[in-house]
Amino acid sequence: MAERFRSFGLATPPAPCAIHADDAIALLKGGQAKEASLLAYGNGRSYGDSCQNQAGTVVDMRTLNHIRAFNAETGLLEADAGVLLSDIIAHAAPYGFFPAVVPGTQFVTLGGAIANDVHGKNHHRRGTFGCHVESFTLLRSDRKTYRCSATDNPRLFRATIGGMGLTGLMLSASIRLMRVPSLDIVEKTTPFRDLGEFFDLAEAADQANEYAVAWIDQLAGGRNSGRGLLFTGNHAEHGPHAASRAGGNLSVPFQPPFNVLNRPFLTAFNAAYRWNKSRATAPRQTGYHGFFFPLDGVRDWNRLYGPNGLFQHQSVVPEEAARSVVPELLAAARRAGQGSFLTVLKRFGSIRSPALLSFPRPGYTLTLDFPNKGASTLALLGDLDRITVAAGGAVNPYKDARMGAAIFAASFADWPRLEALRDPAFMSDFWARTSGSIDLRRRGVEAAE
């Protein structure tokens, strides 16, 4: 059972112990939950250890998986915290609604999307997932169940969105979906020669489109450095309103004993991918699965990284620094001889999240995936951390499995306020590694609003 509770591709051991949600609810209501003993676990699609609790127990939330109510006029949906995003899409699509924000996989739980305040390809238009949360119920170790919203228990509301499951056990939530003319996307591909051309295109692309994201050929150097493809999209005026079957027919049936995604493979793959996508630059109508969730089409794709798994590094840097810092991050990876299978660059807008801790902020975010090669990969990730925070940026905590306390504190100055509202019965490996090693008293931080 333990293997089911490993983060997706995480290069650290899986959670050793798990219990069902009903058992955790009984412990909390009975006042029997021990300190740092629990942590909610969704569907295991995280790249980091924010959903792991080696010293305690993870709570399998997937048994709390019912959609409780849906208003087909307003798009307000209430569901258990363990409901998958794919089920929400399937339920609401026939009525012309779609989640306002979706991450790169639909196989995440509602509670997980809120706890990580996930973002998507339309942050410039819709902000983060937390911007569309109306309310939720939270069970804490004081035996009380709290209804949280912008007006009811607002401090807990803000701390729980983006709070990585540390404020208690979320039981259910109400979110507001957005009305769309169809599920299909009209997608346009625009090749760019280098990062300078991308930055020239990015703001106009955001203004004209609901969705925008770029793929970068991370291995290309010299005069080809920074080349890539800008993908923009909008919901098609005419298309299906019924969700298609989740997932794909392809799968990686076993884990090879080595990393398949090596540098020669990635060099060939990047060249082929860029050539194929650059052939057709006219707008085309495509299904939502391929546009939003391409990796969902290959089950267990993370096995290609081999038995040591992968590390993902996602950073955000201020807009004024991006033209110099993003090339510096890519150059650092090339110098280290590390190849990223999927390299994504996109622009964050200025819409503020209600979350106390939220990764997205105005600027540009770069995501890199690296096979775990041990010390050399960790050294590179440390370099990427330092470049990011020196530029006034931040490293994404829920994509991380090794960040140190200093980098986390530099990325999220408000972390002590979350610590002050953390339920003492809840802990994660990420939180123990970062905030747990910083002396709050020495810092003299108060949690008052």
Secondary structure, 3 states (H helix, E strand, C coil): CHHHHCCCCECCCCCCCEEEHHHHHHHHHCCCCCCCCEEEECCCCCCCCCCCCCCCEEEEHHHCCCEEEECCCCCEEEEECCCEHHHHHHHHHHHCEECCCCCCCCCCEHHHHHHCCCCCCCHHHHCCHHHHEEEEEEECCCCCEEEEECCCCHHHHHHHCCCCCCCCEEEEEEEECEECCCCCEEEEEEEECCHHHHHHHHHHHHHHCCEEEEEECCCCCHHHCCCEEEEEEEECCCCCCCCCCCCCCEECCCCCCCCCCCHHHHHHHHHHHHHHHHCCCCCEEECHHHHHCHHHHEECHHHHHCCCCEEEEEEEECHHHHHHHHHHHHHHHHHCCCCCCCEEEEEECCCCCCCCCCCCCCEEEEEEEEECCCHHHHHHHHHHHHHHHHCCCEECHHHCCCCCHHHHHHHCCCHHHHHHHCCCCECCHHHHHCHHHCCHHHHCCCCCC
